[in-house]
């Protein structure tokens, strides 16, 4: 039976551990993030005004989406974009990139995991990124399970370059990774064949749910593998379309109960399509998050 002295000693040791590694057990709740793809049209026209509006709405972090191909952050180099973020009280801990196997107009794109990756990593470090995310695999980058094993190898190599710069590489899912081949999911193949320390995952809650998978089950099977999340809800129609966080059928409260087990560090609201003004949608999402999740 645990006596008072043992209980106090255990509590002190646990508290000391938390103080020594404050981010070990929980994500930082002051950061509510937005994937800037949600407001992509505004960012294309006026990045400065858009970031100011995003910050005014209440978001404290953002995730980028434009580096691949341009090798710039919304038309700016790392220093200029980092300065713009700072002016608005924002951090950008993560940004999206492409694998680079796909050819565009017959040519490979720079700023991808397979092409000019070292420059991408250097720029990421200069803008203050903690995570670089492989955002999507084009049709030509998919294929058999053996090809997904090759993708996993490429991700691991990319992750090695990231690690040298103090950055973590992640992989962002859609639903095609959950189409079975020979009784296995490509997502399982990536998880099993990519180095578990060099390659973590950014779980997109909408696409996991669209694929009829359970986010909590994936977390329980792969603890510590999901430091980044995309919060994207699904409406209750036959179309199962995108909707504002809290306006759909995804049980985010249940998922957030597994945040520590997932290894969550940052999450980002993303809504690929909005029914009206994206600013209205992201206001609804952050209101639900503040009132119910953090």
Secondary structure as UniProt FT lines:
FT   HELIX           4..20
FT   TURN            21..23
FT   TURN            29..30
FT   STRAND          33..35
FT   HELIX           36..39
FT   HELIX           40..45
FT   HELIX           47..57
FT   STRAND          61..64
FT   HELIX           67..70
FT   TURN            74..75
FT   HELIX           78..87
FT   TURN            88..89
FT   STRAND          91..97
FT   STRAND          103..104
FT   TURN            105..106
FT   STRAND          107..108
FT   TURN            113..114
FT   HELIX           117..127
FT   STRAND          131..134
FT   HELIX           139..141
FT   HELIX           145..164
FT   TURN            165..166
FT   STRAND          168..172
FT   HELIX           176..178
FT   STRAND          180..181
FT   TURN            182..183
FT   STRAND          184..185
FT   HELIX           186..193
FT   TURN            196..198
FT   STRAND          199..204
FT   HELIX           205..210
FT   TURN            211..212
FT   HELIX           215..221
FT   TURN            223..224
FT   STRAND          228..231
FT   STRAND          233..234
FT   TURN            238..239
FT   STRAND          242..243
FT   TURN            245..246
FT   HELIX           252..256
FT   TURN            257..258
FT   HELIX           259..262
FT   STRAND          266..269
FT   HELIX           278..292
//
